[in-house]
Amino acid sequence: MTMRRNLLWAGLLYPALTMPLAAQDGDAKMGQQIAEEYCSACHMIDANGAFKQEPPSFAAIAVYRSSEQMRKRITTPIHANMPRYTEYMIGENIDDMVAYIVSLEE
């Protein structure tokens, strides 16, 4: 009985454990909407964006940063001049943004 229960749990948990972290935590579609409204004036936010550094395109971020690095840069940005930043980068919006950026690499 215990072995059977362990196999059941393994079958239920394995897909969740192998999924990228951002895919589990955020809503990429919502992240895209946030990016379109708040980020697109400065950042290139689509998957075909040129790989540039200042400010970085989301396509470049997707390739060169891990989900954790993205989350850290969002929560503690390296520059303070992002317009209206405190209005939209709160709570679940951070997870949504990371999920959207991760989705650009897929």
C-alpha positions as CSV (number, residue, x, y, z in Angstrom):
1,M,0.0,0.0,0.0
2,T,2.8,2.4,0.9
3,M,4.6,1.7,-2.4
4,R,1.4,2.3,-4.3
5,R,0.8,5.6,-2.6
6,N,4.4,6.7,-3.3
7,L,4.0,5.9,-6.9
8,L,0.8,7.9,-7.0
9,W,2.4,10.9,-5.4
10,A,5.4,10.6,-7.8
11,G,3.0,10.5,-10.7
12,L,1.2,13.6,-9.5
13,L,4.3,15.6,-8.5
14,Y,6.7,14.8,-11.3
15,P,5.0,17.0,-13.9
16,A,5.0,19.9,-11.4
17,L,8.6,19.4,-10.4
18,T,9.8,19.3,-14.0
19,M,7.9,22.4,-15.2
20,P,9.9,25.6,-15.3
21,L,9.4,27.6,-12.1
22,A,7.9,30.6,-13.9
23,A,5.4,28.5,-15.7
24,Q,4.1,27.2,-12.4
25,D,3.9,30.6,-10.7
26,G,2.8,33.2,-13.3
27,D,0.4,33.9,-16.0
28,A,2.4,34.7,-19.2
29,K,-0.7,36.3,-20.9
30,M,-1.1,38.7,-18.0
31,G,2.6,39.4,-18.0
32,Q,2.4,40.3,-21.7
33,Q,-0.4,42.7,-21.0
34,I,1.6,44.4,-18.2
35,A,4.6,44.6,-20.5
36,E,2.6,46.1,-23.3
37,E,1.1,48.7,-21.0
38,Y,4.1,49.6,-18.9
39,C,7.3,48.4,-20.4
40,S,7.0,48.7,-24.2
41,A,7.9,52.5,-24.3
42,C,11.5,51.6,-23.4
43,H,12.0,47.8,-23.7
44,M,11.5,45.7,-26.8
45,I,9.0,43.2,-25.4
46,D,8.3,40.7,-28.2
47,A,10.1,37.5,-29.0
48,N,11.7,39.0,-32.1
49,G,13.2,42.0,-30.3
50,A,16.8,42.9,-31.1
51,F,19.3,41.7,-28.5
52,K,20.3,45.0,-26.9
53,Q,21.4,45.9,-23.5
54,E,20.2,49.5,-22.8
55,P,17.5,48.8,-21.9
56,P,17.6,45.1,-22.5
57,S,15.1,43.6,-24.8
58,F,12.9,40.9,-23.2
59,A,14.1,38.4,-25.8
60,A,17.7,38.9,-24.6
61,I,16.6,38.7,-21.0
62,A,14.8,35.4,-21.8
63,V,18.0,33.9,-23.2
64,Y,20.6,35.2,-20.8
65,R,18.9,35.3,-17.4
66,S,17.4,32.6,-15.3
67,S,13.9,33.0,-13.7
68,E,15.5,33.8,-10.4
69,Q,17.8,36.5,-11.9
70,M,14.8,38.0,-13.6
71,R,12.8,38.0,-10.4
72,K,15.7,39.7,-8.6
73,R,16.1,42.4,-11.2
74,I,12.4,43.1,-11.1
75,T,12.2,43.3,-7.4
76,T,15.5,45.3,-7.0
77,P,16.1,47.1,-10.3
78,I,19.5,48.4,-11.1
79,H,18.2,51.7,-12.3
80,A,15.5,53.8,-10.6
81,N,14.0,55.6,-13.6
82,M,11.5,53.0,-14.7
83,P,8.2,55.0,-15.1
84,R,5.3,54.1,-12.8
85,Y,7.3,51.0,-11.7
86,T,5.8,50.9,-8.2
87,E,2.3,50.9,-9.7
88,Y,2.6,47.6,-11.6
89,M,5.5,45.5,-10.2
90,I,3.7,44.3,-7.1
91,G,2.5,40.9,-5.9
92,E,1.6,38.4,-8.6
93,N,2.5,40.8,-11.4
94,I,6.2,39.9,-10.8
95,D,5.5,36.2,-11.4
96,D,3.4,37.1,-14.4
97,M,6.2,39.2,-15.9
98,V,8.7,36.4,-15.4
99,A,6.4,33.8,-16.9
100,Y,6.0,36.1,-20.0
101,I,9.7,36.7,-20.4
102,V,10.4,33.0,-20.0
103,S,7.8,32.2,-22.6
104,L,9.7,34.2,-25.2
105,E,12.4,31.7,-25.3
106,E,10.1,28.7,-26.0
